C-alpha cells in the first residue's frame, strides 16, 4: 500500500502506512479464512451465526 502522495498531509502518515501494511498483510495471509458474505447470500447460505428460535419471536 502506498501513502506517499504529496497531497496527503497527515501528521502520523508513517504510522498510518505501517498499520495499513499490517492490515493488508493480515488480509492477504488469511483470505481463505475470511468469509465472503456476498457469495454466501447469493447461494442462499446463512450469513448470521446467531441461533434463531421461532418460539422467542412472540
N, CA, C and O atoms as a printed pandas DataFrame, in Angstrom:
     atom_number atom_name residue_name chain_id  residue_number  x_coord  y_coord  z_coord
0              1         N          UNK        A               1    0.841   -1.165    0.000
1              2        CA          UNK        A               1    0.000    0.000    0.000
2              3         C          UNK        A               1    0.893    1.238    0.000
3              4         O          UNK        A               1    1.958    1.255    0.619
4              5         N          UNK        A               2    0.445    2.256   -0.696
5              6        CA          UNK        A               2    1.252    3.460   -0.818
6              7         C          UNK        A               2    0.486    4.672   -0.308
7              8         O          UNK        A               2   -0.633    4.946   -0.743
8              9         N          UNK        A               3    1.100    5.384    0.609
9             10        CA          UNK        A               3    0.507    6.604    1.152
10            11         C          UNK        A               3    1.492    7.750    1.012
11            12         O          UNK        A               3    1.503    8.660    1.841
12            13         N          UNK        A               4    2.314    7.718   -0.019
13            14        CA          UNK        A               4    3.326    8.755   -0.155
14            15         C          UNK        A               4    2.932    9.833   -1.164
15            16         O          UNK        A               4    3.795   10.524   -1.706
16            17         N          UNK        A               5    1.652    9.974   -1.411
17            18        CA          UNK        A               5    1.164   11.020   -2.304
18            19         C          UNK        A               5    1.480   12.379   -1.683
19            20         O          UNK        A               5    1.152   12.608   -0.518
20            21         N          UNK        A               6    2.113   13.289   -2.437
21            22        CA          UNK        A               6    2.474   14.588   -1.862
22            23         C          UNK        A               6    1.273   15.410   -1.396
23            24         O          UNK        A               6    1.428   16.318   -0.579
24            25         N          UNK        A               7    0.089   15.105   -1.900
25            26        CA          UNK        A               7   -1.090   15.863   -1.479
26            27         C          UNK        A               7   -1.592   15.437   -0.106
27            28         O          UNK        A               7   -2.382   16.149    0.513
28            29         N          UNK        A               8   -1.144   14.289    0.371
29            30        CA          UNK        A               8   -1.542   13.840    1.702
30            31         C          UNK        A               8   -0.742   14.614    2.744
31            32         O          UNK        A               8    0.488   14.604    2.722
32            33         N          UNK        A               9   -1.425   15.267    3.630
33            34        CA          UNK        A               9   -0.741   15.971    4.717
34            35         C          UNK        A               9   -1.335   15.489    6.029
35            36         O          UNK        A               9   -2.142   16.174    6.656
36            37         N          UNK        A              10   -0.925   14.313    6.423
37            38        CA          UNK        A              10   -1.410   13.702    7.655
38            39         C          UNK        A              10   -0.231   13.628    8.612
39            40         O          UNK        A              10    0.811   13.084    8.249
40            41         N          UNK        A              11   -0.361   14.157    9.823
41            42        CA          UNK        A              11    0.789   14.217   10.728
42            43         C          UNK        A              11    1.374   12.847   11.087
43            44         O          UNK        A              11    2.580   12.738   11.309
44            45         N          UNK        A              12    0.561   11.825   11.145
45            46        CA          UNK        A              12    1.041   10.489   11.520
46            47         C          UNK        A              12    1.063    9.571   10.310
47            48         O          UNK        A              12    0.648    8.415   10.399
48            49         N          UNK        A              13    1.537   10.070    9.191
49            50        CA          UNK        A              13    1.494    9.316    7.942
50            51         C          UNK        A              13    2.292    8.017    8.020
51            52         O          UNK        A              13    1.848    6.992    7.503
52            53         N          UNK        A              14    3.455    8.044    8.653
53            54        CA          UNK        A              14    4.275    6.828    8.749
54            55         C          UNK        A              14    3.572    5.762    9.581
55            56         O          UNK        A              14    3.616    4.579    9.246
56            57         N          UNK        A              15    2.934    6.177   10.652
57            58        CA          UNK        A              15    2.198    5.235   11.490
58            59         C          UNK        A              15    1.012    4.652   10.725
59            60         O          UNK        A              15    0.749    3.451   10.797
60            61         N          UNK        A              16    0.301    5.508    9.994
61            62        CA          UNK        A              16   -0.819    5.040    9.180
62            63         C          UNK        A              16   -0.336    4.045    8.136
63            64         O          UNK        A              16   -0.966    3.008    7.929
64            65         N          UNK        A              17    0.779    4.350    7.475
65            66        CA          UNK        A              17    1.350    3.461    6.462
66            67         C          UNK        A              17    1.671    2.098    7.067
67            68         O          UNK        A              17    1.370    1.063    6.473
68            69         N          UNK        A              18    2.279    2.102    8.245
69            70        CA          UNK        A              18    2.645    0.854    8.924
70            71         C          UNK        A              18    1.402    0.024    9.223
71            72         O          UNK        A              18    1.389   -1.182    8.975
72            73         N          UNK        A              19    0.364    0.655    9.751
73            74        CA          UNK        A              19   -0.851   -0.069   10.103
74            75         C          UNK        A              19   -1.579   -0.586    8.861
75            76         O          UNK        A              19   -2.113   -1.695    8.873
76            77         N          UNK        A              20   -1.602    0.205    7.801
77            78        CA          UNK        A              20   -2.232   -0.256    6.561
78            79         C          UNK        A              20   -1.475   -1.433    5.965
79            80         O          UNK        A              20   -2.088   -2.371    5.454
80            81         N          UNK        A              21   -0.147   -1.393    6.025
81            82        CA          UNK        A              21    0.657   -2.514    5.532
82            83         C          UNK        A              21    0.383   -3.778    6.339
83            84         O          UNK        A              21    0.263   -4.865    5.775
84            85         N          UNK        A              22    0.283   -3.635    7.666
85            86        CA          UNK        A              22   -0.011   -4.786    8.524
86            87         C          UNK        A              22   -1.394   -5.355    8.216
87            88         O          UNK        A              22   -1.572   -6.572    8.166
88            89         N          UNK        A              23   -2.371   -4.474    8.011
89            90        CA          UNK        A              23   -3.724   -4.935    7.702
90            91         C          UNK        A              23   -3.753   -5.652    6.352
91            92         O          UNK        A              23   -4.387   -6.699    6.217
92            93         N          UNK        A              24   -3.070   -5.091    5.356
93            94        CA          UNK        A              24   -3.008   -5.713    4.036
94            95         C          UNK        A              24   -2.365   -7.095    4.127
95            96         O          UNK        A              24   -2.853   -8.046    3.517
96            97         N          UNK        A              25   -1.275   -7.211    4.884
97            98        CA          UNK        A              25   -0.594   -8.493    5.056
98            99         C          UNK        A              25   -1.505   -9.496    5.753
99           100         O          UNK        A              25   -1.565  -10.658    5.352
100          101         N          UNK        A              26   -2.215   -9.060    6.792
101          102        CA          UNK        A              26   -3.131   -9.944    7.513
102          103         C          UNK        A              26   -4.219  -10.467    6.584
103          104         O          UNK        A              26   -4.502  -11.665    6.565
104          105         N          UNK        A              27   -4.829   -9.572    5.814
105          106        CA          UNK        A              27   -5.905   -9.985    4.906
106          107         C          UNK        A              27   -5.370  -10.928    3.838
107          108         O          UNK        A              27   -6.002  -11.938    3.528
108          109         N          UNK        A              28   -4.210  -10.607    3.273
109          110        CA          UNK        A              28   -3.615  -11.461    2.244
110          111         C          UNK        A              28   -3.308  -12.853    2.801
111          112         O          UNK        A              28   -3.554  -13.855    2.129
112          113         N          UNK        A              29   -2.773  -12.922    4.019
113          114        CA          UNK        A              29   -2.399  -14.207    4.611
114          115         C          UNK        A              29   -3.596  -15.017    5.095
115          116         O          UNK        A              29   -3.501  -16.237    5.229
116          117         N          UNK        A              30   -4.727  -14.353    5.360
117          118        CA          UNK        A              30   -5.886  -15.042    5.920
118          119         C          UNK        A              30   -7.100  -15.017    5.008
119          120         O          UNK        A              30   -8.212  -15.284    5.464
120          121         N          UNK        A              31   -6.918  -14.703    3.731
121          122        CA          UNK        A              31   -8.068  -14.535    2.841
122          123         C          UNK        A              31   -8.894  -15.810    2.692
123          124         O          UNK        A              31  -10.086  -15.731    2.393
124          125         N          UNK        A              32   -8.302  -16.963    2.890
125          126        CA          UNK        A              32   -9.065  -18.207    2.785
126          127         C          UNK        A              32   -9.958  -18.426    4.008
127          128         O          UNK        A              32  -10.897  -19.220    3.949
128          129         N          UNK        A              33   -9.680  -17.739    5.101
129          130        CA          UNK        A              33  -10.460  -17.903    6.325
130          131         C          UNK        A              33  -11.512  -16.805    6.504
131          132         O          UNK        A              33  -12.347  -16.896    7.405
132          133         N          UNK        A              34  -11.482  -15.778    5.665
133          134        CA          UNK        A              34  -12.422  -14.660    5.779
134          135         C          UNK        A              34  -13.628  -14.965    4.899
135          136         O          UNK        A              34  -13.480  -15.087    3.683
136          137         N          UNK        A              35  -14.821  -15.091    5.487
137          138        CA          UNK        A              35  -15.997  -15.456    4.688
138          139         C          UNK        A              35  -16.408  -14.359    3.714
139          140         O          UNK        A              35  -16.337  -13.171    4.030
140          141         N          UNK        A              36  -16.837  -14.772    2.535
141          142        CA          UNK        A              36  -17.364  -13.848    1.534
142          143         C          UNK        A              36  -18.880  -13.841    1.705
143          144         O          UNK        A              36  -19.584  -14.679    1.141
144          145         N          UNK        A              37  -19.372  -12.887    2.486
145          146        CA          UNK        A              37  -20.791  -12.861    2.815
146          147         C          UNK        A              37  -21.674  -12.630    1.598
147          148         O          UNK        A              37  -22.786  -13.156    1.540
148          149         N          UNK        A              38  -21.210  -11.862    0.632
149          150        CA          UNK        A              38  -21.989  -11.639   -0.586
150          151         C          UNK        A              38  -22.200  -12.929   -1.354
151          152         O          UNK        A              38  -23.302  -13.199   -1.832
152          153         N          UNK        A              39  -21.151  -13.725   -1.473
153          154        CA          UNK        A              39  -21.259  -15.009   -2.171
154          155         C          UNK        A              39  -22.158  -15.972   -1.398
155          156         O          UNK        A              39  -22.960  -16.692   -1.993
156          157         N          UNK        A              40  -22.025  -15.983   -0.084
157          158        CA          UNK        A              40  -22.867  -16.859    0.732
158          159         C          UNK        A              40  -24.338  -16.503    0.547
159          160         O          UNK        A              40  -25.185  -17.388    0.426
160          161         N          UNK        A              41  -24.636  -15.222    0.525
161          162        CA          UNK        A              41  -26.024  -14.784    0.369
162          163         C          UNK        A              41  -26.571  -15.170   -1.002
163          164         O          UNK        A              41  -27.718  -15.604   -1.112
164          165         N          UNK        A              42  -25.755  -15.015   -2.049
165          166        CA          UNK        A              42  -26.199  -15.365   -3.403
166          167         C          UNK        A              42  -26.546  -16.841   -3.522
167          168         O          UNK        A              42  -27.442  -17.206   -4.284
168          169         N          UNK        A              43  -25.851  -17.690   -2.782
169          170        CA          UNK        A              43  -26.117  -19.125   -2.835
170          171         C          UNK        A              43  -27.132  -19.582   -1.789
171          172         O          UNK        A              43  -27.360  -20.780   -1.627
172          173         N          UNK        A              44  -27.738  -18.631   -1.082
173          174        CA          UNK        A              44  -28.778  -18.959   -0.117
174          175         C          UNK        A              44  -28.264  -19.548    1.180
175          176         O          UNK        A              44  -29.034  -20.135    1.941
176          177         N          UNK        A              45  -26.986  -19.402    1.442
177          178        CA          UNK        A              45  -26.415  -19.926    2.681
178          179         C          UNK        A              45  -26.664  -18.930    3.814
179          180         O          UNK        A              45  -26.761  -17.728    3.566
180          181         N          UNK        A              46  -26.768  -19.411    5.042
181          182        CA          UNK        A              46  -26.971  -18.492    6.164
182          183         C          UNK        A              46  -25.737  -17.618    6.384
183          184         O          UNK        A              46  -24.605  -18.096    6.313
184          185         N          UNK        A              47  -25.965  -16.357    6.647
185          186        CA          UNK        A              47  -24.865  -15.423    6.854
186          187         C          UNK        A              47  -24.627  -15.205    8.338
187          188         O          UNK        A              47  -23.484  -15.036    8.761
188          189         N          UNK        A              48  -25.673  -15.206    9.122
189          190        CA          UNK        A              48  -25.563  -14.964   10.551
190          191         C          UNK        A              48  -25.240  -16.252   11.288
191          192         O          UNK        A              48  -25.661  -17.334   10.882
192          193         N          UNK        A              49  -24.488  -16.127   12.376
193          194        CA          UNK        A              49  -24.216  -17.281   13.222
194          195         C          UNK        A              49  -25.149  -17.303   14.428
195          196         O          UNK        A              49  -25.060  -18.196   15.270
196          197         N          UNK        A              50  -26.048  -16.315   14.509
197          198        CA          UNK        A              50  -26.991  -16.252   15.624
198          199         C          UNK        A              50  -28.004  -17.393   15.505
199          200         O          UNK        A              50  -28.447  -17.744   14.411
200          201         N          UNK        A              51  -28.346  -17.945   16.636
201          202        CA          UNK        A              51  -29.349  -19.011   16.649
202          203         C          UNK        A              51  -30.733  -18.383   16.591
203          204         O          UNK        A              51  -31.009  -17.407   17.288
204          205         N          UNK        A              52  -31.589  -18.937   15.770
205          206        CA          UNK        A              52  -32.938  -18.411   15.599
206          207         C          UNK        A              52  -33.920  -19.393   16.204
207          208         O          UNK        A              52  -33.908  -20.579   15.877
208          209         N          UNK        A              53  -34.764  -18.898   17.082
209          210        CA          UNK        A              53  -35.755  -19.734   17.738
210          211         C          UNK        A              53  -37.125  -19.112   17.476
211          212         O          UNK        A              53  -37.409  -18.025   17.978
212          213         N          UNK        A              54  -37.989  -19.788   16.691
213          214        CA          UNK        A              54  -39.294  -19.194   16.381
214          215         C          UNK        A              54  -40.154  -18.949   17.617
215          216         O          UNK        A              54  -41.004  -18.059   17.597
216          217         N          UNK        A              55  -39.959  -19.705   18.684
217          218        CA          UNK        A              55  -40.755  -19.516   19.899
218          219         C          UNK        A              55  -40.397  -18.218   20.610
219          220         O          UNK        A              55  -41.215  -17.669   21.348
220          221         N          UNK        A              56  -39.190  -17.726   20.396
221          222        CA          UNK        A              56  -38.782  -16.491   21.071
222          223         C          UNK        A              56  -39.287  -15.251   20.343
223          224         O          UNK        A              56  -39.055  -14.136   20.810
224          225         N          UNK        A              57  -39.967  -15.416   19.216
225          226        CA          UNK        A              57  -40.463  -14.289   18.426
226          227         C          UNK        A              57  -41.908  -13.960   18.786
227          228         O          UNK        A              57  -42.708  -13.672   17.896
228          229         N          UNK        A              58  -42.259  -13.996   20.064
229          230        CA          UNK        A              58  -43.634  -13.733   20.496
230          231         C          UNK        A              58  -43.884  -12.279   20.680
231          232         O          UNK        A              58  -44.993  -11.884   21.042
